[in-house]
């Protein structure tokens, strides 16, 4: 199985005032503070989690070169 690439997810807004499900999604992505980043595999499960909190995170795609 070949590596499809990775994405870097960075939290850009606070989770204060958001719904508990959205806070849980941030924790599952490995985030918790503004400015914190995590590099994750580019898979449909991760993309689905990012799609739930697009207003709280920024995503950078990284290719394998």
N, C-alpha and C positions, 0 to 999 in steps of 0.2 A: 504494500500500500504506500503510495507516494504522499508526501506532505503537501497539503493544499495551500499552505501559507499560514501566516499569523496575522492577528489584528492587535493593535494596542488600544485599549479602552481607558479613557481618562475621565474622572468625574469632574465636571465643570460647575455644577450647581449643588446647593445644599439639599439634603434629604429631609430637612425639617419641614413639617407641614405636608409631606407627601403621605400617601396611603401606606399602610404596613406591608402590603404586597410589593410595592415598589421598593421599599427599604430592603426587603428580603431579596429582591432581585439584585440590588446593588451589592449586598453581602455575598450573594452567590457568584457575582462577577469578580469578587475579591477587592471591592472598593469600600470606602467608608468615610473618607474625608475629601474635601475639595482639593484637587491637584494630584490626588493619588492615581497611579496608573497601574495597569496589569496587562501583560502580554498573554494572549489566549489563542488557541488554535481556531482557524477560520472554519467553523462547522455550523450546520443549520441550528443546532441547539443554542449555541452562543449567539448567533445572529438573532434568534427569536427572543432571547433575554434582552439584547440591546434594543430591539424593536419595542419592548415594553417601557423603556425609560429613555427615549431619544432626547428628551428635554433636559436630562440630567448628565448626559455623557457625550463625549466626542470620540469618534472612531477614526483611527488611521490604519490603512491597510499596508502590510509589508509583504513584499514578494520575495521568493527565494531566488537569489541570483547566484 
